[in-house]
Amino acid sequence: MTDLREKLSPIKCFLLDMDGTFYLGNRLIDGSLDFLDALENTGRTNLFLTNNSSKSASFYQDKLERMNVRAPFRRVLTSGQAAARYVLDAYPGKKAFLLANAIETAELQAMGVEVDQEHPDYVLITFDTELDYAKMTALCDHVRRGLPYIATHPDFNCPTETGFIPDIGATIAYVKASTGREPDVIIGKPYGGIVEETLKVTGLKKEELAMVGDRLYTDIATGKNFGILSILVLSGETTEEMLKASPVQPDLVFGKLADMIPYL
């Protein structure tokens, strides 16, 4: 117990994955609100850090509010937001071919991303839950032309209350099969773009952060890749069997967020 407390004592902000870590679909995982109370009681805070770019940050904040998460703990950073800030810096004044649903399109345009689906300067793809064949054809055409190609995150599947649905990783695989190309840049976990944005948002050092999530190849790999304490929870995608077989190993493992409370 002492060793666990020592490892957690420097942490000022817990970067919390959402799906599979804090909730599943529209159901809170048992003890998630108690975990936030424990953060407050020990002078800590959190930032919800999600790869899911099918929804806006405000959508997630509204969802958290409905789940009785209090305002100080409703900070959210999505891979879509981090990707928008990346392309605005990398391609100032340029226009995107944007693969996104209506919710995410509105958020990215509000952040300043200019869109031109016919004559773009670069390609930006998100988790488009309104994807159809016409969009995929246009996307592959632009990628095949050699335009800069940016993706918000690499997840193959998105967890829901009833199982998994195909995520942007499946789209990336489809595009590669057709064009031979993978994204030039991926922003979300476990890549550096979202880490850089997290450091800006929190104003903290890496050693003051902990990355908490249910996925080895995104959440835990982020921690391992960038020197951030990595904490796996077994409340979502990863099973004990998957953990044993994985070359990516977390620093700490808990069944769920609430199991961390005694060590804070």
C-alpha positions as CSV (number, residue, x, y, z in Angstrom):
1,M,0.0,0.0,0.0
2,T,2.8,2.4,0.9
3,D,4.4,1.8,-2.5
4,L,1.2,2.7,-4.3
5,R,0.7,5.8,-2.3
6,E,4.3,6.9,-3.1
7,K,3.7,6.4,-6.8
8,L,0.5,8.4,-6.7
9,S,1.7,11.2,-4.3
10,P,3.3,13.4,-7.0
11,I,0.2,13.4,-9.2
12,K,-1.7,16.7,-9.4
13,C,-4.0,15.9,-12.3
14,F,-5.4,12.6,-13.5
15,L,-6.0,12.3,-17.2
16,L,-9.1,10.2,-17.5
17,D,-10.3,8.3,-20.5
18,M,-14.0,8.3,-20.7
19,D,-15.6,5.3,-22.5
20,G,-14.7,2.2,-20.6
21,T,-13.0,4.1,-17.8
22,F,-15.4,6.6,-16.3
23,Y,-18.6,5.3,-17.9
24,L,-19.9,2.7,-20.4
25,G,-22.3,4.3,-22.9
26,N,-24.8,6.2,-20.7
27,R,-24.0,4.2,-17.5
28,L,-21.5,5.4,-14.9
29,I,-19.0,2.8,-13.8
30,D,-19.6,2.1,-10.1
31,G,-17.6,4.5,-7.9
32,S,-16.6,7.0,-10.6
33,L,-18.2,9.9,-8.8
34,D,-16.6,8.8,-5.5
35,F,-13.2,8.9,-7.3
36,L,-13.8,12.6,-8.2
37,D,-14.7,13.3,-4.6
38,A,-11.4,11.7,-3.5
39,L,-9.5,13.9,-5.9
40,E,-11.1,17.0,-4.4
41,N,-10.5,15.8,-0.9
42,T,-6.8,15.3,-1.6
43,G,-6.3,18.6,-3.5
44,R,-6.1,17.1,-7.0
45,T,-8.0,17.6,-10.2
46,N,-8.7,15.8,-13.5
47,L,-8.9,16.3,-17.2
48,F,-11.1,14.0,-19.3
49,L,-8.9,13.0,-22.3
50,T,-10.8,11.2,-25.0
51,N,-9.8,10.0,-28.4
52,N,-13.5,9.9,-29.5
53,S,-13.9,12.6,-32.1
54,S,-17.4,11.8,-33.0
55,K,-18.7,14.3,-30.4
56,S,-17.8,17.8,-29.4
57,A,-16.3,18.7,-26.0
58,S,-19.5,20.5,-25.1
59,F,-21.5,17.4,-25.8
60,Y,-19.3,15.4,-23.4
61,Q,-19.5,18.2,-20.8
62,D,-23.3,18.1,-21.0
63,K,-23.3,14.3,-20.7
64,L,-21.0,14.5,-17.6
65,E,-23.4,17.1,-16.1
66,R,-26.3,14.8,-16.6
67,M,-24.2,12.1,-14.8
68,N,-23.9,14.5,-11.8
69,V,-20.3,15.4,-12.4
70,R,-19.7,18.8,-10.8
71,A,-18.4,21.7,-12.9
72,P,-14.8,21.8,-11.6
73,F,-14.4,18.2,-12.9
74,R,-16.0,18.6,-16.3
75,R,-12.9,19.7,-18.2
76,V,-12.6,17.8,-21.5
77,L,-10.0,17.6,-24.2
78,T,-10.8,15.6,-27.3
79,S,-8.6,14.4,-30.1
80,G,-10.7,16.5,-32.4
81,Q,-9.9,19.7,-30.5
82,A,-6.2,18.8,-30.4
83,A,-6.3,18.0,-34.1
84,A,-7.9,21.4,-34.9
85,R,-5.2,23.3,-33.0
86,Y,-2.6,21.2,-34.9
87,V,-3.9,22.0,-38.4
88,L,-4.5,25.6,-37.6
89,D,-0.8,25.9,-36.6
90,A,0.6,23.6,-39.4
91,Y,-1.6,24.9,-42.3
92,P,-2.6,28.5,-41.5
93,G,-5.0,29.9,-44.1
94,K,-5.4,26.5,-45.7
95,K,-8.6,24.5,-46.2
96,A,-9.5,21.0,-45.2
97,F,-11.3,18.1,-46.7
98,L,-13.0,17.1,-43.5
99,L,-14.4,13.7,-42.7
100,A,-16.7,14.3,-39.8
101,N,-20.3,14.1,-38.6
102,A,-22.4,17.3,-38.2
103,I,-21.5,17.7,-34.5
104,E,-17.8,17.5,-35.0
105,T,-17.9,19.6,-38.1
106,A,-19.6,22.4,-36.2
107,E,-17.0,22.3,-33.4
108,L,-14.0,22.3,-35.7
109,Q,-15.4,25.2,-37.8
110,A,-16.1,27.2,-34.7
111,M,-12.4,26.7,-33.7
112,G,-11.4,28.2,-37.1
113,V,-10.9,25.2,-39.3
114,E,-11.9,26.2,-42.9
115,V,-13.4,23.5,-45.0
116,D,-13.5,22.9,-48.8
117,Q,-14.6,19.4,-49.7
118,E,-13.9,19.9,-53.5
119,H,-10.5,21.7,-53.5
120,P,-8.8,21.2,-50.2
121,D,-5.2,21.8,-49.2
122,Y,-5.1,18.9,-46.7
123,V,-7.2,16.0,-45.4
124,L,-8.4,15.8,-41.8
125,I,-10.4,12.7,-40.7
126,T,-12.3,12.2,-37.5
127,F,-14.6,9.4,-36.2
128,D,-17.4,10.1,-38.6
129,T,-20.6,8.3,-37.4
130,E,-22.4,9.5,-40.5
131,L,-19.9,7.9,-42.9
132,D,-21.1,6.7,-46.3
133,Y,-19.6,5.4,-49.5
134,A,-19.6,8.8,-51.2
135,K,-17.6,10.3,-48.4
136,M,-15.1,7.3,-48.5
137,T,-14.7,7.7,-52.2
138,A,-13.9,11.4,-52.0
139,L,-11.6,10.8,-49.0
140,C,-9.6,8.2,-50.9
141,D,-9.4,10.4,-54.0
142,H,-7.9,13.3,-52.0
143,V,-5.5,10.9,-50.1
144,R,-4.4,9.3,-53.4
145,R,-3.6,12.8,-54.8
146,G,-0.9,13.1,-52.1
147,L,-2.5,15.8,-49.9
148,P,-1.3,16.0,-46.3
149,Y,-3.3,13.5,-44.4
150,I,-4.1,13.9,-40.7
151,A,-6.2,11.7,-38.4
152,T,-7.5,12.5,-35.0
153,H,-6.8,9.1,-33.4
154,P,-6.0,5.5,-34.2
155,D,-8.7,3.4,-32.2
156,F,-10.1,0.5,-34.2
157,N,-13.2,0.1,-32.1
158,C,-15.4,2.3,-29.8
159,P,-16.9,0.6,-26.7
160,T,-20.6,0.8,-26.0
161,E,-23.0,-0.7,-23.5
162,T,-23.7,-3.5,-26.0
163,G,-20.2,-4.2,-27.4
164,F,-18.0,-2.4,-29.9
165,I,-18.6,-0.4,-33.0
166,P,-16.0,0.4,-35.7
167,D,-13.9,3.5,-35.0
168,I,-11.6,5.6,-37.1
169,G,-8.8,2.9,-37.1
170,A,-11.1,0.8,-39.4
171,T,-11.5,3.9,-41.7
172,I,-7.7,4.3,-41.8
173,A,-7.3,0.6,-42.7
174,Y,-9.9,1.0,-45.5
175,V,-8.1,4.0,-46.9
176,K,-4.8,2.2,-46.8
177,A,-6.2,-0.7,-48.6
178,S,-7.4,1.6,-51.4
179,T,-4.6,4.1,-51.6
180,G,-1.6,2.5,-50.0
181,R,-1.3,5.5,-47.6
182,E,-1.5,5.8,-43.8
183,P,-2.0,9.2,-42.1
184,D,1.0,11.4,-42.1
185,V,0.1,12.5,-38.6
186,I,-2.1,11.0,-35.9
187,I,-2.9,13.4,-33.1
188,G,-4.7,11.3,-30.4
189,K,-3.5,8.8,-27.8
190,P,-0.8,7.3,-28.0
191,Y,0.7,10.0,-30.2
192,G,2.4,13.3,-29.2
193,G,-0.1,15.9,-30.4
194,I,-2.6,15.3,-27.7
195,V,0.1,15.2,-25.0
196,E,1.5,18.6,-26.1
197,E,-2.0,20.0,-26.0
198,T,-2.6,18.5,-22.6
199,L,0.6,20.1,-21.2
200,K,-0.7,23.5,-22.5
201,V,-4.2,23.0,-21.0
202,T,-3.1,21.8,-17.6
203,G,0.1,23.9,-17.2
204,L,1.7,21.0,-15.4
205,K,4.8,18.9,-15.9
206,K,4.6,15.3,-17.2
207,E,5.7,13.9,-13.8
208,E,2.6,15.6,-12.2
209,L,0.2,13.8,-14.5
210,A,-1.2,10.3,-14.6
211,M,-2.8,8.7,-17.7
212,V,-5.7,6.5,-16.7
213,G,-7.6,4.3,-19.1
214,D,-8.8,0.9,-20.2
215,R,-6.8,0.5,-23.4
216,L,-3.3,-0.7,-23.6
217,Y,-2.5,0.5,-27.1
218,T,-3.8,4.0,-26.6
219,D,-4.1,5.1,-22.9
220,I,-1.3,3.0,-21.5
221,A,1.0,3.4,-24.5
222,T,0.6,7.2,-24.1
223,G,2.0,7.1,-20.6
224,K,4.8,4.8,-21.6
225,N,5.8,6.8,-24.7
226,F,5.9,10.1,-23.0
227,G,7.0,9.5,-19.4
228,I,3.6,9.9,-17.8
229,L,2.5,7.5,-15.0
230,S,0.2,4.9,-16.7
231,I,-2.7,3.4,-14.9
232,L,-4.8,0.6,-16.4
233,V,-8.4,0.0,-15.3
234,L,-10.0,-3.3,-16.1
235,S,-13.5,-1.8,-16.5
236,G,-13.5,-1.5,-20.3
237,E,-11.7,-3.1,-23.2
238,T,-8.7,-4.8,-21.6
239,T,-9.0,-8.1,-19.9
240,E,-6.5,-9.8,-17.6
241,E,-5.7,-12.2,-20.4
242,M,-5.0,-9.3,-22.8
243,L,-2.8,-7.6,-20.2
244,K,-0.7,-10.7,-19.7
245,A,-0.1,-11.1,-23.4
246,S,0.6,-7.5,-24.1
247,P,4.1,-6.0,-24.7
248,V,2.7,-2.7,-23.3
249,Q,2.6,-2.9,-19.6
250,P,1.1,-0.2,-17.3
251,D,2.8,1.2,-14.2
252,L,-0.3,0.4,-12.1
253,V,-3.4,-1.7,-12.5
254,F,-6.8,-1.3,-10.8
255,G,-10.2,-2.9,-11.4
256,K,-11.9,0.5,-11.7
257,L,-11.3,4.1,-10.8
258,A,-12.8,3.7,-7.3
259,D,-10.2,1.0,-6.4
260,M,-7.6,3.8,-6.4
261,I,-9.3,5.8,-3.7
262,P,-7.5,4.2,-0.7
263,Y,-4.1,5.1,-2.2
264,L,-4.7,8.8,-2.9
